[in-house]
Amino acid sequence: MLTTYAEIYQRDLFESVIPFWMRHSIDREHGGFFTCLDRDGSIYDTRKYMWLNGRQVWTLCKLYNEAEPRQQWLDAASRAVAFLRKHARDEQGRCYFSLTREGLPAAYQRKPYGAVFLAIGLHEYAKASGDETARAEAVELFHSIRRWIAEPALLGRPALAGAPAMSQLAEIMVVTSMALELAAADPTPGYTAILEDCVAKALMHCDPNREILIENVAPDGRFLTDTPEGRLFCPGHAVEVCWFLLHALRHFSDPAAAAPIRAKVLRILENSLIFGWDEDHDGLFYFMDIQGRPPLQLEANMKLWWPHTEALYALVHAYTTTRDARWLRWLDRVHHYTYRTFPDPEYGEWYGYCDRQGKPTHSLKGNSYKGCFHVPRALWMSIREIQEFEHGDVSAG
């Protein structure tokens, strides 16, 4: 089964997904990437979104570094990095959310996520190109982002008297993701301490009754179930956080201490899939209220591409590191739903947005949130781990 899946992912990644973005997204005049692409790759908005540009730099450089050093991938990433270095940040070092095609500022998001993906893009680009300045820029951004998360007013988000203080799972996850990238190149105790702290903070979000990760809790870990935000569960996000935590546990200074935490994270992964799966129509819901009350998000019942990519990789990782057959059963279920729902065999790439029954609601292949990242990341990481598993190179845990 795993070998068959790896073959499917290999074809999809290198014959459909990456060729789609290489054909249609590159701005060969100004640099950077278009991401607002319709089904056939035609551009319907020329604005450039910083977090998606950083993500595409990361993707192309990741494939260059680990799959095959294709010069066209590095060239596209290099032009994008030049564009981002020139235009992506304001005089205070904050990242814009979007720019015009030429590079003029178009919008702020007042959140750190654009900078997060610029940081990991620069870091992976440094490995591909040997540009040590890019690595230093990534490290500097990492520390700035941690300050911005701790003090949102630095991004123009002042604390308001009526807004309860919250620990946000998304912020913990992005710090974990960046620390994992940096620790891979610089295994110093500082990054280990940050990862250990991220694991502890993420597990504060674990609902003790359901053993799933809630999006928002009080900073001291109290659950805020009197608000929709405090009852919010995003199955795909919980699954994604789980595989980040499993990777982070490999960096723990005390492997014995990591073992019970790993078991807990695997329980959270399974419970997130069980709780988040639509038993009537298959697929993972986008958002849920843990008490079954109405979510504020009108798209809650929709099926989106990225939760399913995260589940594919998380399940490959869970199986190859535990050899537990339950993960193969789940992988079979998620794989078959995903591949009958999202890929477009005619024009390539994947649809992003489907209704509860799995029918596409939008023809687009990219927009201001969907770009060249979740699909290729999950496919490549799954391919790599399956290949390592088949060669006996994946250790348990």
VEXDREN-2710 file (C-alpha; in Angstrom, 1 decimal):
% VEXDREN-2710
k/r/px/py/pz
1/MET/0.0/0.0/0.0
2/LEU/2.7/2.5/1.0
3/THR/4.7/1.9/-2.2
4/THR/1.5/2.5/-4.3
5/TYR/0.8/5.7/-2.5
6/ALA/4.4/6.9/-3.0
7/GLU/4.1/6.3/-6.7
8/ILE/0.8/8.2/-6.9
9/TYR/2.3/11.1/-4.9
10/GLN/5.4/11.1/-7.1
11/ARG/3.4/11.4/-10.3
12/ASP/1.1/14.0/-8.9
13/LEU/3.8/16.2/-7.5
14/PHE/6.2/16.1/-10.4
15/GLU/3.8/15.7/-13.3
16/SER/0.9/17.8/-12.2
17/VAL/1.3/20.1/-9.2
18/ILE/4.8/21.6/-9.6
19/PRO/4.4/21.9/-13.4
20/PHE/1.2/23.9/-12.9
21/TRP/2.9/26.4/-10.7
22/MET/6.0/26.6/-12.8
23/ARG/3.9/27.3/-15.9
24/HIS/1.5/29.8/-14.5
25/SER/2.7/31.5/-11.3
26/ILE/6.1/33.0/-12.2
27/ASP/6.3/36.7/-12.9
28/ARG/9.3/36.8/-15.2
29/GLU/9.2/40.6/-15.5
30/HIS/9.1/41.7/-11.9
31/GLY/9.9/38.6/-9.9
32/GLY/7.8/36.9/-7.3
33/PHE/4.8/34.7/-7.8
34/PHE/1.2/35.1/-8.8
35/THR/-1.1/32.9/-6.7
36/CYS/-4.6/34.0/-7.8
37/LEU/-4.9/31.4/-10.6
38/ASP/-8.1/30.0/-12.0
39/ARG/-8.6/26.4/-12.9
40/ASP/-6.6/26.6/-16.1
41/GLY/-3.8/28.7/-14.5
42/SER/-5.1/32.0/-15.9
43/ILE/-4.3/35.0/-13.6
44/TYR/-7.3/36.7/-12.1
45/ASP/-5.5/39.0/-9.7
46/THR/-1.9/40.2/-10.1
47/ARG/-1.3/41.2/-6.5
48/LYS/1.4/39.2/-4.7
49/TYR/0.8/37.7/-1.3
50/MET/3.8/37.7/0.9
51/TRP/3.1/34.5/2.9
52/LEU/2.4/32.6/-0.3
53/ASN/5.5/33.9/-2.0
54/GLY/7.6/32.9/1.0
55/ARG/5.9/29.5/0.9
56/GLN/6.6/29.0/-2.8
57/VAL/10.3/29.9/-2.3
58/TRP/10.4/27.3/0.5
59/THR/8.7/24.6/-1.7
60/LEU/11.0/25.1/-4.7
61/CYS/14.1/25.2/-2.6
62/LYS/13.0/22.2/-0.6
63/LEU/12.6/20.2/-3.7
64/TYR/15.9/21.5/-5.1
65/ASN/17.7/20.5/-1.9
66/GLU/16.1/17.1/-1.4
67/ALA/14.5/15.8/-4.6
68/GLU/16.5/17.0/-7.5
69/PRO/18.7/20.2/-8.1
70/ARG/16.7/21.5/-11.0
71/GLN/18.1/24.9/-12.0
72/GLN/14.7/26.2/-13.0
73/TRP/13.4/25.8/-9.5
74/LEU/16.3/27.6/-8.0
75/ASP/16.2/30.4/-10.6
76/ALA/12.5/31.0/-9.9
77/ALA/13.2/31.1/-6.1
78/SER/16.1/33.4/-6.6
79/ARG/14.1/35.9/-8.6
80/ALA/11.4/35.8/-5.9
81/VAL/13.9/36.3/-3.1
82/ALA/15.2/39.4/-4.8
83/PHE/11.7/40.7/-5.2
84/LEU/10.8/40.0/-1.5
85/ARG/14.0/41.5/-0.2
86/LYS/13.3/44.7/-2.1
87/HIS/9.5/45.0/-1.3
88/ALA/8.1/42.6/1.3
89/ARG/9.0/44.6/4.5
90/ASP/8.4/48.1/5.7
91/GLU/10.9/50.3/7.4
92/GLN/10.2/48.7/10.8
93/GLY/10.9/45.2/9.4
94/ARG/7.2/44.2/9.4
95/CYS/5.9/42.2/6.4
96/TYR/3.1/43.4/4.2
97/PHE/0.3/41.0/3.5
98/SER/0.1/41.9/-0.2
99/LEU/1.9/44.0/-2.8
100/THR/1.0/45.1/-6.3
101/ARG/2.6/43.2/-9.1
102/GLU/5.4/45.8/-9.2
103/GLY/6.0/45.7/-5.5
104/LEU/4.0/48.6/-4.0
105/PRO/2.4/48.0/-0.6
106/ALA/-1.2/47.0/-0.9
107/ALA/-2.3/45.6/2.5
108/TYR/-1.2/44.8/6.1
109/GLN/-2.7/41.8/7.9
110/ARG/-1.4/42.9/11.4
111/LYS/-0.5/39.2/12.0
112/PRO/3.0/37.6/11.9
113/TYR/2.2/35.0/9.3
114/GLY/3.7/36.7/6.3
115/ALA/7.0/37.1/8.1
116/VAL/6.8/33.4/9.2
117/PHE/6.8/32.1/5.7
118/LEU/9.3/34.7/4.5
119/ALA/11.6/33.4/7.2
120/ILE/11.4/29.7/6.3
121/GLY/11.6/30.6/2.6
122/LEU/14.8/32.5/3.2
123/HIS/16.2/29.7/5.3
124/GLU/15.6/27.0/2.8
125/TYR/16.9/29.3/0.0
126/ALA/20.1/29.7/2.0
127/LYS/20.6/25.9/1.9
128/ALA/19.9/25.8/-1.9
129/SER/22.0/28.8/-2.9
130/GLY/24.7/29.1/-0.3
131/ASP/23.5/32.6/0.5
132/GLU/24.5/33.0/4.2
133/THR/22.9/36.4/4.3
134/ALA/19.5/34.7/3.7
135/ARG/20.1/32.4/6.7
136/ALA/20.9/35.4/8.9
137/GLU/17.8/37.2/7.7
138/ALA/15.7/34.2/8.5
139/VAL/17.1/34.0/12.1
140/GLU/16.6/37.7/12.6
141/LEU/13.0/37.4/11.4
142/PHE/12.4/34.4/13.7
143/HIS/13.3/36.5/16.8
144/SER/11.2/39.4/15.5
145/ILE/8.2/37.2/15.1
146/ARG/8.5/35.9/18.6
147/ARG/8.5/39.5/19.9
148/TRP/5.5/40.3/17.7
149/ILE/3.5/37.4/19.0
150/ALA/4.4/38.4/22.6
151/GLU/3.5/42.0/21.9
152/PRO/0.8/42.2/19.2
153/ALA/0.8/46.0/19.5
154/LEU/4.1/46.0/17.6
155/LEU/2.0/44.9/14.6
156/GLY/-0.7/47.4/15.2
157/ARG/-2.9/45.1/17.3
158/PRO/-3.3/46.8/20.7
159/ALA/-4.7/44.9/23.6
160/LEU/-8.4/45.9/24.1
161/ALA/-10.2/45.9/27.5
162/GLY/-13.0/43.7/26.3
163/ALA/-10.9/41.1/24.5
164/PRO/-9.8/38.2/26.7
165/ALA/-6.2/37.2/26.6
166/MET/-5.8/34.0/24.7
167/SER/-3.1/31.5/23.8
168/GLN/-3.6/30.8/20.1
169/LEU/-2.6/27.4/18.8
170/ALA/-1.7/28.9/15.4
171/GLU/1.0/31.1/17.0
172/ILE/2.4/28.1/18.9
173/MET/2.5/26.1/15.7
174/VAL/4.3/28.7/13.6
175/VAL/7.0/29.2/16.2
176/THR/7.4/25.4/16.3
177/SER/7.7/25.2/12.5
178/MET/10.3/27.9/12.3
179/ALA/12.3/26.5/15.2
180/LEU/12.3/23.1/13.5
181/GLU/13.7/24.6/10.4
182/LEU/16.4/26.5/12.2
183/ALA/17.3/23.7/14.5
184/ALA/17.9/21.4/11.5
185/ALA/20.8/23.6/10.5
186/ASP/21.9/24.8/14.0
187/PRO/21.2/22.2/16.7
188/THR/22.0/24.4/19.6
189/PRO/20.4/24.2/23.0
190/GLY/18.5/27.4/22.4
191/TYR/16.3/25.9/19.8
192/THR/15.8/22.8/21.8
193/ALA/14.5/24.9/24.7
194/ILE/12.1/26.7/22.4
195/LEU/10.8/23.5/21.0
196/GLU/10.3/22.0/24.4
197/ASP/8.4/25.2/25.4
198/CYS/6.2/25.0/22.2
199/VAL/5.3/21.4/23.0
200/ALA/4.2/22.3/26.5
201/LYS/2.2/25.3/25.4
202/ALA/0.5/23.3/22.6
203/LEU/-0.5/20.6/25.0
204/MET/-2.2/23.2/27.2
205/HIS/-4.8/23.3/24.4
206/CYS/-5.7/19.7/24.8
207/ASP/-9.3/19.2/25.9
208/PRO/-8.9/16.5/28.6
209/ASN/-12.2/14.9/27.8
210/ARG/-11.9/14.5/24.1
211/GLU/-8.1/14.7/23.8
212/ILE/-8.2/17.0/20.8
213/LEU/-6.5/20.4/20.5
214/ILE/-8.7/23.5/20.9
215/GLU/-7.7/26.6/19.0
216/ASN/-7.9/29.1/21.8
217/VAL/-7.4/28.8/25.6
218/ALA/-6.5/31.3/28.3
219/PRO/-2.8/31.9/28.7
220/ASP/-2.9/29.8/31.9
221/GLY/-4.6/26.9/30.1
222/ARG/-8.2/27.5/31.2
223/PHE/-10.8/26.6/28.7
224/LEU/-13.0/29.5/27.5
225/THR/-16.1/27.6/26.6
226/ASP/-18.5/30.5/27.1
227/THR/-17.3/31.9/23.7
228/PRO/-17.3/30.5/20.2
229/GLU/-13.6/31.2/20.0
230/GLY/-13.0/29.1/23.1
231/ARG/-15.0/26.2/21.7
232/LEU/-13.4/26.3/18.2
233/PHE/-11.8/23.1/16.8
234/CYS/-10.2/22.9/13.4
235/PRO/-9.5/19.3/12.6
236/GLY/-6.9/20.0/9.9
237/HIS/-5.0/22.4/12.1
238/ALA/-5.0/19.9/15.1
239/VAL/-3.6/17.2/12.8
240/GLU/-1.0/19.5/11.4
241/VAL/0.1/20.6/14.9
242/CYS/0.4/16.9/15.9
243/TRP/3.0/16.1/13.2
244/PHE/4.9/19.3/14.1
245/LEU/5.0/18.1/17.7
246/LEU/6.1/14.7/16.8
247/HIS/9.0/16.2/14.9
248/ALA/9.8/18.6/17.8
249/LEU/9.9/15.7/20.3
250/ARG/12.9/14.3/18.4
251/HIS/14.9/17.4/19.6
252/PHE/14.1/16.9/23.3
253/SER/17.2/16.8/25.5
254/ASP/15.6/13.9/27.5
255/PRO/14.3/11.1/25.2
256/ALA/12.8/9.3/28.1
257/ALA/10.7/12.3/28.9
258/ALA/9.6/12.6/25.3
259/ALA/8.2/9.0/25.1
260/PRO/4.9/9.6/27.1
261/ILE/4.4/12.9/25.3
262/ARG/4.7/11.2/22.0
263/ALA/2.1/8.6/23.0
264/LYS/-0.2/11.5/24.0
265/VAL/0.3/13.3/20.7
266/LEU/-0.6/10.2/18.8
267/ARG/-3.8/9.9/20.8
268/ILE/-4.6/13.5/20.0
269/LEU/-3.9/12.8/16.3
270/GLU/-6.3/9.8/16.2
271/ASN/-9.0/11.6/18.3
272/SER/-8.8/14.6/16.0
273/LEU/-9.4/12.5/13.0
274/ILE/-12.3/10.6/14.7
275/PHE/-13.9/13.8/16.0
276/GLY/-13.3/15.8/12.8
277/TRP/-14.4/13.2/10.2
278/ASP/-17.7/13.5/8.4
279/GLU/-19.3/10.1/8.8
280/ASP/-22.1/11.0/6.4
281/HIS/-20.1/12.3/3.5
282/ASP/-16.4/11.6/4.4
283/GLY/-13.7/14.1/4.6
284/LEU/-12.6/16.4/7.4
285/PHE/-14.8/19.3/8.4
286/TYR/-13.1/22.7/8.3
287/PHE/-14.3/24.1/11.7
288/MET/-16.3/22.6/14.5
289/ASP/-17.7/23.7/17.8
290/ILE/-16.8/21.2/20.5
291/GLN/-20.2/21.5/22.1
292/GLY/-22.0/21.1/18.8
293/ARG/-23.2/24.7/18.9
294/PRO/-23.2/26.9/15.7
295/PRO/-19.7/27.9/14.6
296/LEU/-19.2/31.5/13.6
297/GLN/-17.5/30.5/10.4
298/LEU/-20.0/30.0/7.6
299/GLU/-17.6/27.7/5.8
300/ALA/-17.4/25.3/8.8
301/ASN/-19.0/22.4/6.9
302/MET/-16.9/22.8/3.8
303/LYS/-14.1/20.4/2.9
304/LEU/-10.8/22.2/2.1
305/TRP/-7.6/20.9/0.5
306/TRP/-5.1/21.6/3.2
307/PRO/-6.6/19.7/6.1
308/HIS/-6.4/16.6/4.0
309/THR/-2.8/17.1/2.9
310/GLU/-1.9/17.5/6.5
311/ALA/-3.7/14.3/7.4
312/LEU/-2.0/12.4/4.6
313/TYR/1.5/13.3/5.8
314/ALA/0.7/12.9/9.5
315/LEU/-0.6/9.4/8.9
316/VAL/2.4/8.4/6.8
317/HIS/4.6/9.7/9.5
318/ALA/2.7/8.0/12.3
319/TYR/2.8/4.7/10.5
320/THR/6.4/4.7/9.5
321/THR/7.5/5.6/13.0
322/THR/5.2/3.2/14.9
323/ARG/4.4/0.4/12.4
324/ASP/0.9/0.5/14.0
325/ALA/-1.7/-0.8/11.4
326/ARG/-4.4/1.6/12.6
327/TRP/-2.5/4.5/10.9
328/LEU/-2.5/2.5/7.6
329/ARG/-6.3/2.1/7.9
330/TRP/-6.7/5.8/8.4
331/LEU/-4.3/6.6/5.6
332/ASP/-6.3/4.5/3.2
333/ARG/-9.5/6.3/4.2
334/VAL/-8.0/9.8/3.9
335/HIS/-6.1/9.0/0.7
336/HIS/-9.1/7.7/-1.2
337/TYR/-11.3/10.6/-0.1
338/THR/-8.7/13.1/-1.0
339/TYR/-7.9/11.7/-4.4
340/ARG/-11.5/11.4/-5.5
341/THR/-12.2/15.0/-4.4
342/PHE/-9.4/17.5/-4.9
343/PRO/-7.0/16.7/-7.8
344/ASP/-7.9/18.1/-11.3
345/PRO/-6.7/15.6/-13.9
346/GLU/-7.5/18.0/-16.8
347/TYR/-5.6/21.1/-15.8
348/GLY/-3.4/19.9/-13.0
349/GLU/-3.1/20.8/-9.3
350/TRP/-5.9/20.5/-6.8
351/TYR/-9.2/22.3/-6.2
352/GLY/-9.1/24.0/-2.9
353/TYR/-12.7/24.4/-1.8
354/CYS/-15.5/21.8/-1.8
355/ASP/-18.9/21.7/-0.2
356/ARG/-19.8/19.1/2.4
357/GLN/-20.6/16.6/-0.3
358/GLY/-17.2/17.0/-1.9
359/LYS/-18.2/19.1/-4.9
360/PRO/-15.9/22.0/-5.8
361/THR/-17.4/25.3/-4.9
362/HIS/-14.7/27.4/-6.7
363/SER/-12.8/26.7/-9.9
364/LEU/-9.7/28.4/-8.7
365/LYS/-6.4/26.6/-8.0
366/GLY/-4.9/29.5/-6.0
367/ASN/-5.9/32.7/-4.3
368/SER/-4.7/34.9/-1.4
369/TYR/-4.6/31.8/0.9
370/LYS/-4.0/28.8/-1.4
371/GLY/-0.6/28.6/-3.1
372/CYS/2.3/26.3/-3.9
373/PHE/2.8/24.9/-0.4
374/HIS/0.4/22.5/1.4
375/VAL/0.0/20.0/-1.5
376/PRO/3.6/19.8/-2.6
377/ARG/4.9/19.8/1.0
378/ALA/2.7/16.9/2.0
379/LEU/3.4/14.9/-1.1
380/TRP/7.1/15.3/-0.9
381/MET/7.4/14.7/2.8
382/SER/5.2/11.5/2.4
383/ILE/7.3/10.3/-0.6
384/ARG/10.5/10.8/1.3
385/GLU/9.4/9.1/4.5
386/ILE/7.9/6.1/2.6
387/GLN/11.2/5.7/0.7
388/GLU/13.2/5.9/3.9
389/PHE/10.8/3.4/5.5
390/GLU/11.2/1.0/2.6
391/HIS/15.0/1.3/2.9
392/GLY/14.9/0.8/6.7
393/ASP/16.0/4.4/7.4
394/VAL/13.1/5.5/9.6
395/SER/13.5/4.9/13.3
396/ALA/10.6/4.5/15.6
397/GLY/9.7/7.6/17.7
END
